[in-house]
Amino acid sequence: MKRSFFLSLLLFCLVSFTASEKYPADPYISSVWVSDLGNGHYKNPVLHADYSDPDVCRVGDDYYLTASSFNCIPGLPILHSNDLVNWTIIGGAIPRLTPEAVFSRPQHGNGVWAPAIRYHNGTFYIYYGDPDQGIFMTKTQDPSGEWEPLTLVKAGKGLIDSCPFWDEDDRAYLVHAYAGSRAGIKSLLAITRLTPDGKQAVGDSKIVYDGHDTDETIEGPKLYKRNGYYYLFAPAGGVATGWQVALRSKNIWGPYERKVVMAQGRTPVNGPHQGAWVDTKTGEDWFIHFQDRYAFGRVVHLQPMQWVNDWPVIGEDKDGDGCGEPVSTYRKPNVGTTCPITTPAESDEFSSHSLGLQWQWHANPMDWWYATNPAKGVLSLYSVPADGDANLWEVPNLLLQKFPSDHFTATAKITFIPSSKITGERTGLVIMGLDYALLSLVNTEQGLILSQNECLKAEKREAEQTNASVGLKAPTVYLQVKVQPDASCAFAYSVDGKKFQTLGKIFTAKEGKWIGAKVGLFCSRPVRNNDGGRVEVDWFRVERY
């Protein structure tokens, strides 16, 4: 017993020390959004990017966040912070989704829904629901390293939003919700037993809360224990229009008392939706949640939290009714130290042996889709057969990242090297969502043609429309898009990197399936043959305008 305790303590210390020493090195600081105001306060959102359904756990001085990733790969992004305000991307827990035959093509809105991350007995666990397969788990002892292959914990269609819990007697439980689109029922929360190792559900799930009468569409439950009470934190009322509920009971199986503990009130923060209670070593309580900003994604907010009569109050409770409202600015959490300003990476100079952690593919990638060349400082994207797709909706090799703010410019310097044996190969800079637009550079019989295209109702397989075109003499070109707070996007290009010419018309970005719009690159060819061309991307930069 003593040996096991000291081994766990040693591992805990090693994880905390390694994380604290490793992650702050060479911090990236965004030029378009920084939450830390530099004066002991922060502004919301702390992550102005699409980290939907965020969950957080603390291990010593370190906080780890993960979020829904749906069909995007790597899945389950892992972010690290020492103060809940300054965050860095440190990895992704899922390199590929299964079954391979399904996720080799984009599965918009499917895949990884609403994860929960926990630390137990020296191991990090993440549980999430795939609405078409069931509840999965992966684990590791190094959150920035490799995670174990996925384990199907509980099979079933429509099982979503899962969160594990280990009680003081080491008995393990799992709370989850139901997706009405698959299960045929929603607005219910259920708990099931888990094997001690967390790998398998035991027996049937028991419904512990029915929200149909007062909390329609209750979902995203997180299970905690404090002062002898079991707590379920869960949002209700819908992603963009709901409120935050707390349920409590002295028995894990209920019955549960209910209280609304945060709502939009008089603030502009709609939702406010689904999140995580987390504390600091100094004894403070905080709550992470998201706000749906449509094209700009489900952005992450940090709220102060306090306990009043064994009920959580989230945000500021100005009228004293026990239900808080979201804050726009607030003092930073007291973590006992001052942390350097850092933000998730956005720009990429492609000078390393791997892609920046901000990038995700729209489906499981093939290993030949890209190559990094740090000696040359370029990323090569090889053209992938488009298989007759009507538009980019079903194209898997879109290399994209989240919108980093509601006002930014993204510019890429590229050199297109198409195959001499193929016409119709193309590359470009794309804003992707249910509607999308792009700068498309195509190899034609007349030479290189740069066009500004758009596709409305891409999900319905509508065809792209060309708004404007221009011929290019040289294969090197700078592609740029400027995104405004109203989600309008203006495209431009340059042949020298200095003077940019607007091309086409203004496009209004639109969210994707459960995700915000994304920006990135691609390279494709119209035929399936034995070889193709490529584009060399010198750099991709996100800047203020």
C-alpha positions as CSV (number, residue, x, y, z in Angstrom):
1,M,0.0,0.0,0.0
2,K,2.8,2.4,1.0
3,R,4.8,1.5,-2.1
4,S,1.8,2.2,-4.4
5,F,1.1,5.5,-2.6
6,F,4.7,6.8,-3.0
7,L,4.9,5.7,-6.6
8,S,1.7,7.7,-7.4
9,L,3.1,10.7,-5.5
10,L,6.4,10.5,-7.4
11,L,4.6,10.3,-10.7
12,F,2.3,13.2,-9.7
13,C,5.4,15.4,-8.9
14,L,7.2,14.4,-12.1
15,V,4.2,15.2,-14.3
16,S,3.7,18.6,-12.5
17,F,7.4,19.5,-12.6
18,T,7.9,18.4,-16.3
19,A,4.8,20.3,-17.4
20,S,5.7,23.5,-15.6
21,E,9.2,23.5,-16.9
22,K,8.5,22.4,-20.4
23,Y,5.5,24.3,-21.7
24,P,6.3,28.0,-21.1
25,A,9.4,27.8,-23.3
26,D,9.3,30.1,-26.4
27,P,5.7,31.3,-25.9
28,Y,3.7,32.3,-28.9
29,I,1.8,35.5,-28.6
30,S,-1.0,36.2,-31.0
31,S,-1.2,39.6,-32.7
32,V,-5.0,39.3,-33.1
33,W,-6.3,38.2,-29.6
34,V,-4.6,38.1,-26.2
35,S,-6.9,37.5,-23.2
36,D,-4.3,38.5,-20.6
37,L,-4.5,42.3,-20.2
38,G,-1.1,42.5,-18.5
39,N,-2.4,44.3,-15.5
40,G,-3.6,41.4,-13.3
41,H,-6.9,41.1,-15.2
42,Y,-8.1,39.2,-18.3
43,K,-10.8,39.7,-20.9
44,N,-13.2,37.0,-22.2
45,P,-13.0,34.9,-24.2
46,V,-9.8,33.4,-22.9
47,L,-9.6,31.4,-26.1
48,H,-11.1,33.3,-29.0
49,A,-11.3,30.1,-31.1
50,D,-13.6,27.1,-31.6
51,Y,-12.8,24.9,-28.6
52,S,-16.3,23.5,-28.3
53,D,-17.5,21.8,-25.1
54,P,-14.3,22.5,-23.2
55,D,-13.3,20.5,-20.2
56,V,-10.4,21.1,-17.8
57,C,-8.6,19.3,-15.0
58,R,-5.8,20.5,-12.7
59,V,-2.7,18.5,-11.8
60,G,-0.6,20.4,-9.3
61,D,0.2,23.8,-10.9
62,D,-0.9,22.7,-14.4
63,Y,-4.2,22.9,-16.1
64,Y,-5.1,20.7,-19.1
65,L,-8.0,21.4,-21.5
66,T,-9.6,19.4,-24.2
67,A,-12.5,20.0,-26.5
68,S,-14.8,18.5,-29.1
69,S,-13.0,17.9,-32.4
70,F,-15.8,16.1,-34.4
71,N,-14.3,14.9,-37.7
72,C,-11.1,16.9,-37.5
73,I,-7.7,15.2,-37.2
74,P,-5.7,15.2,-34.9
75,G,-8.7,14.9,-32.6
76,L,-9.1,15.8,-29.0
77,P,-6.7,18.9,-28.9
78,I,-4.8,19.1,-25.6
79,L,-4.0,22.6,-24.3
80,H,-2.0,23.5,-21.2
81,S,-2.0,26.5,-18.9
82,N,-0.7,27.5,-15.5
83,D,-3.2,30.2,-14.8
84,L,-6.4,29.4,-16.8
85,V,-5.9,32.5,-19.0
86,N,-2.7,31.8,-21.0
87,W,-3.0,28.6,-23.0
88,T,-0.7,26.7,-25.3
89,I,-1.5,23.7,-27.6
90,I,0.6,20.8,-26.6
91,G,-0.8,17.9,-28.6
92,G,-3.8,15.9,-29.8
93,A,-4.9,12.7,-28.2
94,I,-6.4,11.0,-31.4
95,P,-4.1,10.6,-34.4
96,R,-6.8,8.8,-36.4
97,L,-10.5,8.0,-36.0
98,T,-12.0,4.6,-36.4
99,P,-13.5,2.8,-38.3
100,E,-11.0,3.8,-41.0
101,A,-13.4,3.1,-43.8
102,V,-15.8,5.8,-42.4
103,F,-13.4,8.5,-41.3
104,S,-11.2,8.4,-44.4
105,R,-13.8,10.8,-45.8
106,P,-15.1,13.9,-44.0
107,Q,-17.8,13.1,-41.5
108,H,-19.0,16.6,-40.8
109,G,-20.5,17.0,-37.3
110,N,-19.8,13.3,-36.4
111,G,-16.9,11.7,-34.5
112,V,-15.7,13.3,-31.2
113,W,-18.5,14.9,-29.1
114,A,-18.1,16.7,-25.7
115,P,-15.1,15.1,-24.0
116,A,-14.1,15.1,-20.3
117,I,-10.5,15.0,-19.1
118,R,-9.6,13.6,-15.7
119,Y,-6.4,12.7,-13.8
120,H,-6.6,9.6,-11.6
121,N,-3.9,7.5,-9.9
122,G,-1.1,9.0,-12.1
123,T,-3.0,8.7,-15.4
124,F,-4.8,11.1,-17.6
125,Y,-8.1,9.9,-19.0
126,I,-10.3,11.4,-21.7
127,Y,-13.9,10.1,-22.3
128,Y,-16.1,11.2,-25.2
129,G,-19.2,10.1,-27.0
130,D,-19.3,9.2,-30.7
131,P,-23.1,9.6,-31.4
132,D,-23.0,6.7,-33.9
133,Q,-20.9,4.2,-32.0
134,G,-20.8,4.9,-28.3
135,I,-18.5,6.1,-25.5
136,F,-14.8,5.9,-26.0
137,M,-11.8,6.3,-23.7
138,T,-8.1,7.0,-24.2
139,K,-5.4,7.5,-21.5
140,T,-1.8,8.4,-21.0
141,Q,0.7,9.4,-18.4
142,D,2.1,12.2,-20.6
143,P,-0.6,14.5,-21.9
144,S,1.8,16.1,-24.5
145,G,2.8,12.6,-25.7
146,E,1.1,9.6,-27.2
147,W,-2.3,8.5,-25.9
148,E,-3.4,4.9,-25.9
149,P,-5.5,3.5,-28.7
150,L,-9.2,4.2,-28.2
151,T,-11.3,1.8,-26.0
152,L,-15.0,1.4,-26.6
153,V,-16.3,1.7,-23.0
154,K,-20.1,1.5,-23.8
155,A,-21.5,0.8,-27.2
156,G,-24.8,2.4,-28.2
157,K,-26.2,4.8,-30.7
158,G,-26.9,8.3,-29.3
159,L,-24.7,8.0,-26.2
160,I,-22.9,11.3,-25.8
161,D,-21.3,13.8,-23.4
162,S,-19.6,11.4,-21.0
163,C,-17.7,12.2,-17.9
164,P,-16.0,9.7,-15.5
165,F,-15.8,9.9,-11.7
166,W,-13.9,7.9,-9.1
167,D,-15.4,8.1,-5.6
168,E,-13.5,7.9,-2.3
169,D,-13.9,4.1,-2.2
170,D,-12.4,4.0,-5.7
171,R,-15.6,2.9,-7.3
172,A,-15.8,4.3,-10.8
173,Y,-18.9,5.8,-12.5
174,L,-19.7,7.4,-15.8
175,V,-22.4,10.1,-16.4
176,H,-23.7,10.7,-20.0
177,A,-26.5,12.2,-22.0
178,Y,-28.4,11.2,-25.1
179,A,-28.4,12.6,-28.6
180,G,-32.0,12.9,-29.8
181,S,-30.9,12.6,-33.5
182,R,-29.6,9.1,-32.9
183,A,-31.1,7.8,-29.6
184,G,-34.6,9.1,-30.3
185,I,-34.7,10.7,-26.9
186,K,-32.9,13.7,-25.3
187,S,-33.1,15.9,-22.2
188,L,-32.1,13.0,-20.0
189,L,-28.9,12.4,-17.9
190,A,-27.8,8.9,-16.9
191,I,-25.1,7.3,-14.8
192,T,-23.6,3.8,-15.1
193,R,-20.9,2.0,-13.2
194,L,-17.4,1.5,-14.6
195,T,-14.8,-1.2,-14.0
196,P,-12.1,0.2,-11.7
197,D,-9.7,0.6,-14.6
198,G,-12.3,2.7,-16.4
199,K,-12.3,0.5,-19.5
200,Q,-15.8,-0.9,-19.5
201,A,-19.3,0.1,-18.4
202,V,-21.0,-2.3,-16.0
203,G,-24.6,-3.0,-16.4
204,D,-27.3,-0.6,-17.7
205,S,-27.3,3.1,-17.4
206,K,-29.8,4.6,-14.9
207,I,-31.6,7.8,-15.6
208,V,-30.9,10.2,-12.8
209,Y,-32.4,13.4,-14.2
210,D,-35.2,14.2,-16.6
211,G,-35.1,17.7,-17.9
212,H,-38.2,17.6,-20.2
213,D,-40.3,19.8,-17.9
214,T,-37.8,22.5,-16.8
215,D,-34.5,21.9,-18.6
216,E,-35.2,20.8,-22.2
217,T,-32.1,19.6,-24.1
218,I,-30.1,19.2,-20.9
219,E,-26.7,17.7,-21.9
220,G,-23.0,17.9,-21.3
221,P,-23.0,16.7,-17.7
222,K,-19.9,16.8,-15.5
223,L,-19.8,14.8,-12.2
224,Y,-18.1,16.0,-9.1
225,K,-18.2,15.6,-5.3
226,R,-17.9,18.2,-2.6
227,N,-18.9,18.3,1.1
228,G,-20.8,15.0,0.8
229,Y,-22.8,16.1,-2.2
230,Y,-22.6,14.6,-5.7
231,Y,-22.9,17.4,-8.2
232,L,-23.9,17.3,-11.9
233,F,-23.1,20.5,-13.8
234,A,-25.0,20.6,-17.0
235,P,-26.2,23.2,-19.6
236,A,-29.8,23.2,-20.7
237,G,-32.1,25.1,-23.1
238,G,-29.9,24.9,-26.2
239,V,-26.4,25.9,-27.2
240,A,-27.2,29.4,-28.2
241,T,-30.1,30.1,-25.9
242,G,-29.6,28.1,-22.7
243,W,-28.5,28.4,-19.1
244,Q,-26.2,26.5,-16.7
245,V,-27.8,24.1,-14.2
246,A,-26.3,22.5,-11.1
247,L,-27.9,19.3,-9.6
248,R,-26.9,17.9,-6.2
249,S,-27.7,14.8,-4.2
250,K,-26.2,12.9,-1.2
251,N,-26.6,9.7,-3.2
252,I,-25.0,9.4,-6.6
253,W,-28.1,7.8,-8.0
254,G,-30.3,10.7,-6.8
255,P,-32.8,12.1,-6.4
256,Y,-31.1,15.4,-7.4
257,E,-32.1,18.9,-6.4
258,R,-31.9,21.6,-9.2
259,K,-30.7,25.2,-9.4
260,V,-29.9,27.5,-12.3
261,V,-26.5,28.9,-11.4
262,M,-25.6,31.0,-14.5
263,A,-27.5,32.6,-17.3
264,Q,-27.0,35.2,-20.0
265,G,-28.9,37.8,-18.1
266,R,-28.2,41.3,-19.4
267,T,-24.9,40.3,-21.0
268,P,-24.1,39.7,-24.6
269,V,-22.8,36.2,-23.8
270,N,-25.5,33.9,-25.2
271,G,-25.7,30.3,-24.0
272,P,-23.7,30.3,-21.8
273,H,-23.0,26.6,-22.4
274,Q,-21.2,23.5,-21.2
275,G,-18.0,23.6,-19.2
276,A,-15.9,22.6,-16.2
277,W,-15.5,23.5,-12.6
278,V,-11.8,23.7,-11.6
279,D,-10.0,25.1,-8.6
280,T,-6.6,26.6,-7.8
281,K,-4.0,25.6,-5.2
282,T,-4.8,28.8,-3.4
283,G,-8.4,27.7,-2.9
284,E,-10.3,29.7,-5.6
285,D,-13.0,28.2,-7.8
286,W,-13.4,28.9,-11.5
287,F,-15.6,27.7,-14.3
288,I,-14.7,27.3,-18.0
289,H,-17.5,27.3,-20.6
290,F,-18.2,28.2,-24.2
291,Q,-20.3,30.8,-26.1
292,D,-21.5,30.0,-29.6
293,R,-20.4,32.8,-31.9
294,Y,-21.5,31.0,-35.1
295,A,-18.9,31.6,-37.9
296,F,-16.3,32.4,-35.2
297,G,-16.9,29.1,-33.4
298,R,-17.7,28.2,-29.8
299,V,-15.2,30.4,-28.0
300,V,-14.1,29.7,-24.4
301,H,-14.9,31.9,-21.4
302,L,-13.5,31.9,-17.9
303,Q,-15.9,32.7,-15.0
304,P,-15.3,33.3,-11.3
305,M,-17.2,30.8,-9.1
306,Q,-18.0,30.7,-5.4
307,W,-20.0,28.3,-3.2
308,V,-23.0,29.6,-1.3
309,N,-24.9,27.2,0.9
310,D,-23.3,24.3,-1.0
311,W,-24.5,25.6,-4.3
312,P,-22.2,27.0,-7.0
313,V,-22.7,30.5,-8.2
314,I,-21.0,31.1,-11.5
315,G,-20.1,34.6,-12.8
316,E,-21.2,37.7,-11.0
317,D,-24.4,37.6,-9.0
318,K,-25.2,41.3,-8.8
319,D,-28.7,40.9,-7.6
320,G,-27.9,38.2,-5.1
321,D,-30.4,35.6,-6.4
322,G,-27.8,32.8,-6.6
323,C,-27.7,32.9,-10.4
324,G,-24.6,34.6,-11.9
325,E,-24.0,36.3,-15.2
326,P,-20.9,36.0,-17.3
327,V,-18.1,38.6,-16.9
328,S,-16.4,40.4,-19.7
329,T,-13.3,41.3,-17.7
330,Y,-12.1,40.1,-14.3
331,R,-9.0,39.7,-12.1
332,K,-6.9,36.8,-13.1
333,P,-7.0,33.6,-11.0
334,N,-4.6,33.6,-8.0
335,V,-2.3,30.7,-8.7
336,G,0.5,31.9,-6.5
337,T,2.7,33.1,-9.2
338,T,2.8,35.3,-12.3
339,C,2.7,33.5,-15.6
340,P,4.0,34.7,-18.9
341,I,1.6,35.7,-21.6
342,T,1.1,33.0,-24.2
343,T,-1.5,32.0,-26.8
344,P,-2.2,29.0,-29.0
345,A,-0.1,29.0,-32.2
346,E,-1.6,30.5,-35.4
347,S,1.2,31.4,-37.8
348,D,3.5,28.8,-39.2
349,E,6.9,29.3,-40.9
350,F,7.1,25.6,-41.6
351,S,10.7,25.4,-40.3
352,S,10.3,22.2,-38.2
353,H,10.0,18.5,-38.9
354,S,6.3,18.5,-38.1
355,L,3.1,20.5,-38.7
356,G,2.2,23.1,-36.2
357,L,-0.2,21.8,-33.6
358,Q,-2.9,24.3,-34.7
359,W,-3.4,22.4,-38.0
360,Q,-6.1,19.7,-38.5
361,W,-7.1,17.7,-41.5
362,H,-10.8,17.3,-42.4
363,A,-10.5,13.4,-42.3
364,N,-7.9,10.8,-41.5
365,P,-4.9,11.7,-43.5
366,M,-2.6,9.6,-45.7
367,D,1.0,9.9,-44.8
368,W,1.9,11.0,-48.3
369,W,-0.4,14.0,-48.4
370,Y,2.3,16.3,-47.1
371,A,6.0,16.6,-46.3
372,T,7.9,19.1,-44.1
373,N,11.3,20.4,-45.2
374,P,12.9,22.4,-42.4
375,A,16.1,22.8,-44.3
376,K,14.2,24.6,-47.1
377,G,11.6,26.0,-44.7
378,V,8.6,24.9,-46.7
379,L,5.6,22.6,-46.4
380,S,4.8,20.5,-49.4
381,L,1.2,19.6,-50.0
382,Y,0.8,17.0,-52.7
383,S,-2.2,16.9,-54.9
384,V,-4.8,14.4,-53.9
385,P,-7.4,13.0,-56.3
386,A,-10.7,14.7,-55.8
387,D,-12.6,11.7,-57.0
388,G,-15.2,13.7,-58.9
389,D,-16.4,15.6,-55.9
390,A,-18.8,18.4,-56.8
391,N,-17.1,20.8,-54.4
392,L,-14.7,20.8,-51.4
393,W,-17.3,19.5,-48.9
394,E,-16.2,15.9,-49.4
395,V,-12.5,16.6,-49.9
396,P,-10.5,15.1,-47.0
397,N,-7.2,16.8,-47.5
398,L,-8.2,20.2,-46.4
399,L,-5.5,21.4,-44.0
400,L,-7.3,23.9,-41.7
401,Q,-7.1,25.8,-38.5
402,K,-9.6,27.6,-36.3
403,F,-10.5,31.3,-36.7
404,P,-8.2,32.9,-34.0
405,S,-10.3,36.0,-33.5
406,D,-13.2,38.0,-35.1
407,H,-10.7,40.3,-36.9
408,F,-7.6,39.0,-38.6
409,T,-5.7,38.7,-41.8
410,A,-4.3,35.3,-43.0
411,T,-1.7,35.3,-45.7
412,A,0.2,32.4,-47.3
413,K,3.2,32.5,-49.6
414,I,2.9,29.6,-52.0
415,T,4.7,28.2,-55.1
416,F,2.5,25.9,-57.2
417,I,4.3,23.1,-59.0
418,P,1.6,21.2,-60.9
419,S,2.2,18.1,-62.9
420,S,3.0,18.7,-66.6
421,K,0.8,15.7,-67.4
422,I,-2.4,17.0,-65.8
423,T,-4.6,20.0,-66.4
424,G,-7.0,21.0,-63.7
425,E,-4.8,20.5,-60.7
426,R,-5.3,23.3,-58.2
427,T,-4.4,24.7,-54.8
428,G,-5.5,27.6,-52.8
429,L,-6.5,29.4,-49.6
430,V,-10.0,28.6,-48.3
431,I,-12.5,29.7,-45.7
432,M,-14.5,26.6,-45.0
433,G,-17.9,26.1,-43.6
434,L,-21.5,25.2,-44.6
435,D,-20.7,27.9,-47.3
436,Y,-17.1,28.4,-48.4
437,A,-15.0,30.6,-50.5
438,L,-11.4,30.5,-51.7
439,L,-8.6,31.8,-53.9
440,S,-8.1,28.9,-56.3
441,L,-4.9,28.6,-58.4
442,V,-5.5,26.2,-61.3
443,N,-3.2,24.8,-63.9
444,T,-5.0,25.1,-67.3
445,E,-4.1,24.7,-70.9
446,Q,-3.8,28.5,-71.0
447,G,-1.4,28.6,-68.0
448,L,-2.0,29.4,-64.3
449,I,-5.3,31.0,-63.5
450,L,-6.1,32.5,-60.1
451,S,-9.8,32.7,-59.3
452,Q,-11.9,33.8,-56.4
453,N,-14.6,31.2,-56.0
454,E,-17.5,30.6,-53.6
455,C,-19.8,27.8,-52.9
456,L,-23.1,28.4,-51.1
457,K,-24.9,25.4,-49.5
458,A,-21.8,23.2,-49.9
459,E,-23.4,20.4,-47.9
460,K,-26.1,20.2,-50.6
461,R,-23.4,19.6,-53.1
462,E,-24.0,22.9,-54.9
463,A,-21.3,23.8,-57.4
464,E,-18.7,26.5,-56.9
465,Q,-19.2,29.8,-58.7
466,T,-16.3,31.9,-60.0
467,N,-16.5,35.6,-59.1
468,A,-13.3,36.8,-60.8
469,S,-10.2,35.4,-62.4
470,V,-6.7,36.6,-63.4
471,G,-3.9,35.0,-65.3
472,L,-0.5,34.6,-63.5
473,K,2.9,34.4,-65.2
474,A,4.9,33.1,-62.2
475,P,4.0,30.1,-59.9
476,T,4.8,32.0,-56.7
477,V,2.0,34.1,-55.3
478,Y,0.8,35.5,-52.0
479,L,-2.8,34.6,-51.1
480,Q,-4.6,36.6,-48.5
481,V,-8.0,36.9,-46.8
482,K,-9.1,39.6,-44.4
483,V,-11.9,38.6,-41.9
484,Q,-14.0,41.3,-40.2
485,P,-16.1,41.1,-37.0
486,D,-19.3,40.7,-39.1
487,A,-17.7,37.5,-40.6
488,S,-17.2,39.2,-44.0
489,C,-14.1,38.0,-45.8
490,A,-12.2,39.9,-48.5
491,F,-9.7,38.0,-50.7
492,A,-6.6,39.5,-52.3
493,Y,-3.4,38.4,-53.9
494,S,0.1,39.8,-54.6
495,V,2.9,38.7,-56.9
496,D,5.6,40.5,-54.8
497,G,4.3,40.3,-51.2
498,K,3.9,44.1,-51.0
499,K,1.1,45.3,-53.2
500,F,-2.1,43.3,-52.8
501,Q,-5.0,43.4,-55.3
502,T,-8.5,42.6,-54.2
503,L,-10.0,39.7,-56.2
504,G,-13.7,38.8,-56.4
505,K,-16.4,39.9,-54.0
506,I,-17.0,39.9,-50.3
507,F,-17.9,36.6,-48.8
508,T,-19.7,36.1,-45.5
509,A,-18.2,33.2,-43.6
510,K,-20.6,30.6,-42.1
511,E,-20.1,28.0,-39.5
512,G,-19.7,24.3,-40.3
513,K,-21.5,21.3,-38.7
514,W,-21.1,22.1,-35.0
515,I,-17.9,23.9,-35.6
516,G,-16.9,27.4,-36.5
517,A,-15.6,28.4,-39.9
518,K,-11.9,27.4,-40.6
519,V,-9.1,28.8,-42.7
520,G,-6.4,26.9,-44.5
521,L,-4.9,25.3,-47.6
522,F,-5.4,22.4,-50.0
523,C,-4.0,20.8,-53.2
524,S,-6.0,18.5,-55.4
525,R,-6.2,17.0,-58.9
526,P,-9.2,16.0,-61.0
527,V,-8.0,12.5,-61.9
528,R,-6.8,9.4,-60.1
529,N,-3.5,8.5,-61.8
530,N,-0.1,7.4,-60.6
531,D,1.4,10.8,-59.8
532,G,0.6,14.5,-59.4
533,G,2.0,17.9,-58.6
534,R,2.4,19.8,-55.3
535,V,2.3,23.2,-53.7
536,E,5.2,24.5,-51.6
537,V,4.0,26.7,-48.8
538,D,6.7,29.0,-47.6
539,W,4.8,30.4,-44.7
540,F,1.3,31.0,-43.3
541,R,0.8,34.2,-41.2
542,V,-2.0,35.4,-39.1
543,E,-1.8,39.2,-38.4
544,R,-3.8,42.2,-37.4
545,Y,-5.1,44.5,-40.2
